[in-house]
Amino acid sequence: MTDYTLGCILKRMYDSAPEGYKVASIHIFGIYYADRISNGIGQIKEIIKVSELPRSYHTEVAKGVKLSDCVLLTDSVAKQIQKIETEIVG
């Protein structure tokens, strides 16, 4: 999956998150896609650039990636992300 596709998914997750859960959606993105974010902070910055979110949010994605070692997402959250991914990727 390309950084461009990941950025599009992140943007959709952020935009569709309810008020008060916008930053949490960024953490969830980092948790879910941690295994695909393998090139560190440079790759995260590129994903943020594509998503058109503020540059400082790269730290929030990085937090999610770190949390991925100790947090499991529920099936319903994973299904929501998979739905967004399908809509974007096809």
Salt bridges, closest charged atoms under 4 A:
ASP15 OD2 - LYS11 NZ 3.32
GLU52 OE1 - LYS11 NZ 3.75
GLU60 OE1 - HIS27 NE2 2.58
GLU60 OE2 - LYS63 NZ 3.39
GLU85 OE1 - ARG36 NH1 3.76
GLU87 OE1 - ARG12 NH1 2.61
GLU87 OE2 - LYS83 NZ 3.81
